[in-house]
Amino acid sequence: MYAPIIHPLLTKSAGTVKKSMPKQSVEHRSILEAASKAADDAIDFDVSLSGTKKIGERVEKDEPLPFVHSRTDQALLSVPPILEEAIEIE
């Protein structure tokens, strides 16, 4: 079951997906970044992705690439920068 907050990460341009980080890697990296915060900060393990695009898939501008699911707004904020760095569209 996905977390209740759903945020689409929209593409900035149309093109073909040339580089993508596997879904599990993004989720793992997000957990590791959360773990590096202050010791008394709660870690939200409920961050996941859906609707990820595969390398070679065509996307249009403002198309969701992918949807980020989170239990809290704070956990949601850490994911888009990771995905923007991980995904390349030409």
Secondary structure, DSSP 8 states (H G I E B T S, - for coil): ---SEEEEEE-SS-EEEEE---HHHHHHHHHHHHHTS-TTS------EEES---TT-EE-TT-EEEEEEESSHHHHHTHHHHHHHH-EE-
